[in-house]
Structure formats: structure tokens, C-alpha cells
């Protein structure tokens, strides 16, 4: 999800909520996978379960310090966190 004209920019949860609504998915059924503090803030605001990836914009330690409960460091770990 990126910022644009279709919704307010992250961390406002409007865009995430609109996508879920269009797909008929309730927030407890969804997971937001992200790599930034903004993603974590949006997940909290939506509210959505958040899985942080450790290969993106923000160091995993910083995401953990901000309260990210699930941090994965590989694609295999991400698949497992998503139950795949």
C-alpha cells in the first residue's frame, strides 16, 4: 500500500480499511506486513495484526523497540508467520 490520491497517506488507516471492505475481509482476519514505523502505526490504527520484515527501511531492533511483536528476517519466516 502506498500513499496517493485514492486515500489519506499512511499511517492513516483509511486506505487499509477500504481495501479490506472491498474484499469482504474483517480486520481480525488480515495481516499487515511492513518494514517501517509508519506501517506499524497504521496497523495499530486499523487495527490489524502486524508482521515486520527485517530487510526493509527500518532495522529490526528499532521495530521491536517500537512494539512490533512479530519480526521475521527471511521469506521462509514470513511464510511461517502467515501460516503458509
C-alpha positions in Angstrom: 0.0 0.0 0.0 1.4 3.4 -0.9 0.2 6.9 -0.4 -1.7 8.6 -3.2 -4.8 10.3 -4.2 -7.1 7.4 -3.5 -6.8 7.7 0.3 -5.0 9.6 3.0 -1.4 8.7 3.4 -0.1 6.2 5.9 -0.3 5.9 8.9 -4.0 6.9 8.5 -5.8 3.5 8.3 -8.4 4.7 5.8 -6.7 3.0 2.8 -6.2 -0.3 4.6 -9.8 -0.3 5.8 -11.1 0.5 2.4 -9.2 -2.4 0.8 -10.4 -4.8 3.4 -14.0 -3.7 3.0 -13.8 -4.0 -0.8 -12.5 -7.6 -0.4 -15.0 -8.5 2.4 -12.3 -9.1 4.9 -12.6 -8.1 8.6 -9.5 -6.6 10.3 -9.1 -9.7 12.7 -8.7 -11.8 9.5 -6.0 -9.7 8.0 -2.3 -9.2 8.5 -0.3 -6.1 7.5 3.3 -7.0 6.5 5.5 -3.9 6.7 9.0 -2.6 7.1 8.6 0.8 8.7 7.4 2.5 11.9 4.7 4.1 9.7 3.4 0.7 8.8 3.3 -0.3 12.5 1.4 2.8 13.3 -1.1 2.1 10.6 -1.6 -1.5 11.7 -2.3 -0.3 15.2 -4.8 2.4 14.0 -6.7 -0.1 11.7 -6.4 -2.3 13.9 -4.5 -5.1 12.1 -2.1 -7.8 13.2 1.4 -6.7 12.1 4.3 -8.7 10.9 7.5 -6.7 10.5 10.1 -7.7 7.9 13.7 -7.2 8.9 15.0 -6.5 5.4 13.4 -3.1 4.7 13.6 0.5 5.7 14.0 0.1 9.4 16.3 -2.1 11.4 14.5 -5.0 13.2 15.8 -3.8 16.6 14.1 -0.4 16.0 10.8 -2.1 15.0 11.0 -4.3 18.2 11.7 -1.2 20.3 8.5 0.4 18.9 6.5 -2.6 19.9 6.4 -4.9 16.8 5.6 -8.3 18.3 6.4 -10.4 15.2 9.6 -9.7 13.3 10.8 -12.0 10.5 14.2 -12.0 8.8 13.6 -14.3 5.8 10.9 -15.1 3.3 10.6 -18.5 4.9 10.0 -17.0 8.3 7.4 -14.7 6.8 5.6 -17.6 5.2 5.5 -19.4 8.5 4.2 -16.3 10.3 1.4 -16.1 7.8 0.6 -19.8 8.2 1.7 -20.8 4.7 
